[in-house]
Amino acid sequence: MGEVARPFALTLAAVSKHLKVLEAAELIARERRGSFQIVRLKAASLRPAEEWLAYYEKFWSGQLESLDKFLEETGDEHDGDEHK
């Protein structure tokens, strides 16, 4: 666990608590091998979040492209109209 904790300014106890939360959410799996704990990412558990993010990335990209197009088309009509 020390290797997992090394990059962070956290105690081993704090890292252990965080890992327990991730394990309860089925985002990681822990396995004891002798005096070592092996921690594996369960990437398949992230699939629903990835799909949700991909959907909204596509949605918002389309919305922002439409807004950009609208602003380009109407930009000349509104130049100088601010704060009248």
Summary of the structure (lengths in Angstrom):
residues: 84
radius of gyration: 23.9
end to end distance: 63.1
largest distance: 74.8
contacts: 151
relative contact order: 0.08
helix: 63%
strand: 14%
